[in-house]
């Protein structure tokens, strides 16, 4: 009897041991599968992440262009680590001048061979967000038309803005606008204040290819009020200049240099510009230039290092070509001075005879354009005269 009991106990122990061994084997197999799955998933996640990084790299600087590889030697500049991030980025990519063109209007001037029919080309710097400004300008002073028998044509020049879905939506906005109006040039670089010079250079390159014989240009921001009727009258009255001679007029700025205050929007450290003086230039809100001068500036820009302040850079190109900008009292990029605090600062009589005034919001532009064209507008003798 005792022998039987011992035998049964031994069988129970053997069964329990076999069960435990089976569980251990199953656990080991499951663990191995989990590890293999985790390893595979990790590889897949890494591959997806690498693809995402590749996509992001394609969306933003430096792009997959040899000219735009990040210049790592910029970090060797003395004091580089103390500079604000946006200035560090500017120095890393300062040499980049080629970016994909997203929107083009190659027939804007009728093609290169017919571009001489364009008397005045309005070149308006506009960020993707500024839909309302573009719409108002199309309905007012930037409307394409015959003025005094002269052709006026318009292009808005833009980069890209935002990231991810925001960037995609803004690009769709510009595509939709361009489908309707055929007036937008867009390149795939960040539309920032420090890239305004790049925007100017990209446009001048476009002009050399697609609109080389336009007589004159207005280069301005999308928040100016411009009396393009007066521009045509002024340009028609130039003695012996049909656009084939030098012209560069605006609000003349001279005897100034880089702003070294870090808090300023216009802050330029010595790492970007060593010189303490700028050449004479015209305020970037808006200026008039001839086709000859636009072509000259583009040719000079090929050998001048980019400075982020675009209007100063135009002055640098003029200086290298031995040309000078000039002042015109009808160009008020610093705003229009109204002689009395009791007077209405938006009285159309102050604006009827100017060429352009900087800093208007869209509804003010719309109202002013229609008010200065009132046939019954009567103004006193003390108003501004161009």
Secondary structure, 3 states (H helix, E strand, C coil): CHHHHHHHHHHHHHHHHHHHHHHHHHHHHHHHHHHHHHHHHHHHHHHHHHHHHHHHHHHCCCCCCHHHCCCHHHHHCCCHHHCCHHHHHHHHCCCCCCCCEEECCCCCCCCHHHHHHEEEEEEEECCCCCHHHHHHHHHCCCCCEEECCEEEEEEEEEEECCCHHHHHHHHHHHHHHHHHHCCEEEEEEECCHHHHHHHHHHHHHHHHHHCCCCCEEEEEECCEEECHHHHHHHHHCCCCCCCCCCCEEECEECCCCCECCCCCCCECCCCCCCCCCCCCEECCCEEEEEHHHHHHHHHHHCCCCCCCCHHHHHHHHHHHCCCCCEECCCEECCCCCCCCCCCCCCCHHHCCCCCEEECCCHHHHHHHHHHHCCCCCCCCCCCCCC
